[in-house]
């Protein structure tokens, strides 16, 4: 089972760039090269190797009687790389030259293709590509400006997208996404068409994670041909929509990793009694272990998102490995 989880998390990264972090990728290629079945937890029928490795779809069958799995150090390292890309959204403009996040191992050689800071409250982020890992990164910035709390506090649920019956999302999160949607989606489609052998990672910390999830569902409807290349990595993502929205995200055959560090308060909000629910798959960093939580997570499993009696911490929101986010004095 551990081998299967390692394979699912690392396969897209190592297929695209086995040379970037060879010690990480070696066990994945050992698994991929084995003649034995990887595990019953991996739906091998959904794996189709084509001429473009990043077009492989990896689907998991979630085992209800095994709700938690401890992941490996190699998986931790890959998750931290994408957390660094999320952290960079607070700093980068048109050059990959920020401190820490832009220097994080595995991000070397990244090239900024497009960046934005649009609207009021501002919605910011960037699209970049890494020729070494053959990855296109679309990163949405979290809360940096005090005015962005106007969006954060606009918690009314709004029907969206129209194509998903019953789906509703956080009005403030959606507002900032729609401000940039046309430009970001058009730029991403253009870049993706130039680099057909690149995978596409949507990333974001906090508010940025919510907007990355909105973008994923949006693209699944408007540009479904990109889905086989896509992955979602978020850190400290708040609940973003209702159960129908979460179900729609869960139904996508896209690897999704929603990290929660210890008892970060932000993934607990907005509360479930307002109609909110989380999508899968939670990755809980707890007591120096990283746990992949494969069951529905608005209950007492893993980070205990549904149990407000658990200790809550705002500082944990800034402690994700790789992120190195510093609270702004603005």
C-alpha positions in Angstrom: 0.0 0.0 0.0 2.9 2.4 0.8 4.3 1.7 -2.6 1.0 2.6 -4.2 0.8 5.9 -2.4 4.4 6.7 -3.3 3.6 5.9 -7.0 0.5 8.1 -7.1 2.1 11.2 -5.6 5.5 11.1 -7.3 4.7 9.5 -10.7 3.8 12.7 -12.6 6.8 14.6 -11.2 9.3 11.8 -11.9 8.0 11.0 -15.3 8.5 14.6 -16.4 11.9 15.0 -14.8 13.6 12.0 -13.3 17.0 13.8 -13.3 15.9 16.8 -11.2 15.8 15.0 -7.8 17.1 11.5 -8.6 17.1 10.2 -5.1 13.4 11.0 -4.9 12.5 9.4 -8.3 14.5 6.2 -8.0 11.9 4.3 -5.9 9.2 5.4 -8.3 10.9 4.0 -11.3 11.6 0.8 -9.3 7.9 0.5 -8.7 7.0 1.5 -12.3 9.4 -1.1 -13.6 8.2 -3.9 -11.5 6.2 -6.7 -13.1 4.2 -7.1 -9.9 0.9 -5.2 -9.4 1.5 -1.8 -7.7 -1.5 -2.2 -5.4 -5.2 -2.7 -5.4 -5.5 0.9 -4.3 -4.5 2.1 -7.7 -7.0 1.8 -10.5 -4.6 0.5 -13.1 -7.3 0.4 -15.7 -7.2 4.2 -15.6 -3.5 4.3 -16.5 -2.8 4.6 -20.2 0.8 5.2 -21.3 0.9 7.4 -24.4 3.7 9.1 -26.2 3.4 12.0 -23.7 4.1 10.7 -20.2 2.3 13.6 -18.6 -0.9 12.6 -20.2 -1.2 9.6 -18.0 -4.2 9.7 -15.8 -3.7 8.3 -12.3 -6.9 7.5 -10.5 -7.1 6.1 -6.9 -9.7 3.9 -5.4 -10.2 5.1 -1.8 -10.2 2.3 0.7 -12.9 3.1 3.3 -11.5 0.7 6.0 -8.0 2.3 5.8 -8.6 6.0 6.3 -5.1 7.1 6.9 -1.7 6.4 5.3 1.7 7.7 6.4 3.6 8.9 3.3 7.3 8.8 2.7 10.1 11.3 2.9 10.2 11.4 -0.9 6.6 12.4 -1.1 7.2 15.1 1.6 9.9 16.5 -0.6 7.7 16.8 -3.7 4.9 18.4 -1.6 7.4 20.9 -0.3 8.5 21.9 -3.8 4.9 22.8 -4.7 4.5 24.6 -1.4 7.5 26.7 -2.4 5.8 27.6 -5.6 2.8 28.7 -3.6 5.0 30.8 -1.3 6.6 32.4 -4.3 3.2 33.8 -5.3 3.6 36.3 -2.5 6.8 37.7 -3.9 7.5 37.1 -7.6 6.8 39.6 -10.4 8.4 39.0 -13.7 11.6 37.2 -12.6 12.2 34.1 -10.6 14.4 35.9 -8.1 12.6 35.9 -4.7 14.3 34.7 -1.5 13.8 31.2 -0.2 10.9 30.0 -2.3 12.7 30.8 -5.6 15.8 29.1 -4.2 14.1 26.0 -3.0 15.6 22.7 -4.3 13.6 21.5 -7.3 12.5 25.0 -8.4 15.8 25.9 -10.0 15.5 27.2 -13.6 11.9 28.3 -13.3 10.8 30.9 -15.8 8.0 33.4 -15.2 5.7 33.5 -18.2 3.0 35.7 -16.9 2.0 37.4 -13.7 -1.0 39.4 -12.5 -2.1 41.8 -9.8 -5.6 42.9 -10.7 -8.7 44.4 -9.2 -9.7 45.5 -5.7 -9.3 43.7 -3.5 -6.3 42.6 -5.5 -6.1 39.1 -7.0 -2.5 38.1 -7.7 -0.3 35.3 -8.9 1.8 34.0 -11.8 2.2 31.3 -14.4 5.7 29.9 -14.8 7.4 26.9 -16.3 10.3 24.8 -15.2 12.2 23.2 -18.1 14.0 20.9 -15.8 10.9 19.2 -14.4 8.8 20.0 -17.5 6.1 21.5 -15.4 3.8 24.6 -15.9 2.9 26.2 -12.6 -0.1 28.4 -12.1 0.1 29.9 -8.6 -2.6 32.0 -6.9 -1.5 34.3 -4.1 -3.0 34.0 -0.7 -4.0 36.9 1.6 -1.3 39.5 1.5 -3.1 42.8 1.4 -5.4 43.9 4.2 -8.1 44.7 1.7 -8.2 41.1 0.7 -10.1 40.4 3.9 -13.1 42.0 2.2 -13.1 38.9 0.0 -12.3 36.5 2.8 -15.2 37.7 4.9 -17.7 37.6 2.0 -18.8 34.0 3.0 -22.2 33.9 1.3 -22.5 30.8 -0.9 -23.0 31.7 -4.6 -24.2 29.3 -7.3 -21.2 28.4 -9.5 -20.3 27.0 -11.9 -23.6 26.8 -13.8 -22.6 23.5 -15.3 -22.6 21.8 -11.9 -26.1 21.3 -10.5 -26.3 22.5 -6.9 -22.7 23.7 -6.7 -22.1 26.8 -4.6 -18.9 28.6 -3.7 -17.6 31.3 -1.4 -18.6 34.6 -3.0 -15.4 36.4 -2.0 -13.0 33.7 -3.3 -15.0 33.6 -6.5 -14.9 37.3 -7.0 -11.1 37.4 -7.0 -10.9 34.4 -9.3 -13.4 35.9 -11.9 -11.5 39.1 -11.9 -8.5 37.3 -13.4 -10.1 34.3 -15.0 -10.1 35.2 -18.7 -6.5 36.5 -18.7 -5.2 33.6 -16.7 -7.0 30.9 -18.5 -6.1 32.3 -21.9 -2.4 32.6 -21.0 -2.4 29.1 -19.5 -3.9 27.6 -22.6 -1.4 29.4 -24.8 1.6 28.2 -22.7 0.2 24.7 -22.5 -0.1 24.5 -26.3 3.5 25.5 -26.7 4.8 22.9 -24.2 2.7 19.8 -24.9 5.0 17.5 -22.8 4.7 19.6 -19.7 2.4 18.7 -16.8 0.3 21.5 -15.2 0.3 22.2 -11.5 -2.3 24.5 -9.9 -1.0 25.7 -6.6 -1.8 28.1 -3.8 -1.6 28.8 -0.1 -4.6 29.9 1.9 -6.9 32.1 -0.2 -4.7 31.1 -3.1 -5.5 27.4 -2.6 -9.2 28.2 -2.8 -8.7 30.0 -6.1 -6.5 27.2 -7.4 -9.4 24.7 -6.7 -11.9 27.0 -8.4 -9.6 27.2 -11.4 -9.3 23.4 -11.5 -13.1 22.9 -11.7 -13.4 25.7 -14.2 -10.8 24.3 -16.5 -12.4 20.8 -16.2 -15.5 22.3 -17.8 -14.0 24.8 -20.3 -10.8 23.1 -21.3 -11.2 19.4 -20.4 -8.4 18.4 -22.8 -5.9 19.8 -20.2 -7.1 17.6 -17.4 -4.9 14.6 -18.0 -1.9 16.9 -17.5 -3.1 18.6 -14.4 -2.5 18.4 -10.6 -3.7 20.4 -7.6 -1.4 21.2 -4.6 -2.7 23.6 -1.9 -1.6 24.5 1.6 -3.9 25.8 4.3 -6.8 26.0 1.9 -10.1 27.2 3.5 -13.3 25.4 2.7 -14.2 26.8 -0.7 -17.8 25.6 -1.5 -20.6 23.4 -0.5 -20.8 19.6 -0.7 -21.8 19.6 -4.4 -18.8 21.7 -5.2 -16.6 19.3 -3.2 -18.1 16.3 -4.9 -17.4 17.8 -8.3 -13.7 18.3 -7.4 -13.5 14.8 -6.0 -15.0 13.3 -9.2 -12.1 14.7 -11.4 -9.5 12.1 -12.3 -6.8 14.6 -11.3 -4.3 14.1 -8.4 -5.3 16.5 -5.6 -3.3 17.2 -2.5 -4.8 19.6 0.1 -2.2 20.0 2.8 -3.0 20.8 6.4 -0.2 21.6 8.9 -0.9 20.4 12.4 -3.9 22.4 13.7 -4.0 25.3 11.1 -7.1 27.2 11.8 -7.8 28.3 8.2 -8.9 24.8 6.9 -11.6 24.9 9.6 -13.3 27.9 8.1 -15.8 28.8 6.9 -17.6 26.4 9.2 -19.7 23.4 8.0 -22.9 24.8 9.6 -22.8 27.5 6.9 -23.1 24.8 4.3 -19.4 24.4 3.5 -17.5 21.2 2.9 -13.9 20.2 1.9 -12.8 18.3 -1.1 -10.4 15.4 -1.0 -7.5 14.6 -0.6 -6.3 15.9 2.7 -2.6 15.6 3.5 -2.1 16.2 7.2 1.4 17.1 8.5 1.3 16.1 12.2 3.9 15.1 14.7 6.7 15.0 12.1 4.6 12.6 9.9 2.7 13.3 6.8 -0.6 11.4 6.6 -2.6 10.9 3.4 -6.3 11.0 4.5 -8.4 9.1 1.9 -11.8 9.2 3.6 -14.2 12.2 3.7 -12.5 14.7 6.0 -15.2 16.8 7.6 -15.1 14.5 10.7 -12.7 13.6 13.4 -10.2 11.8 11.2 -6.8 13.4 10.4 -6.8 17.1 11.2 -10.3 16.9 12.7 -11.7 19.5 10.4 -15.2 19.0 11.8 -14.2 19.1 15.5 -13.9 22.6 16.8 -12.7 21.3 20.1 -9.3 20.5 18.6 -6.7 23.2 19.3 -6.5 25.9 16.6 -3.4 27.8 15.6 -2.9 30.7 13.3 0.8 30.3 13.4 0.5 26.8 11.9 -0.9 28.5 8.9 2.6 29.8 8.0 4.6 26.7 8.9 4.1 24.5 5.8 7.4 22.9 4.7 8.7 24.7 1.7 6.4 27.7 2.0 8.5 30.2 4.1 5.8 32.7 4.2 6.4 35.7 6.4 3.5 37.7 7.8 3.4 41.1 6.0 3.6 44.3 8.0 1.3 46.0 5.5 
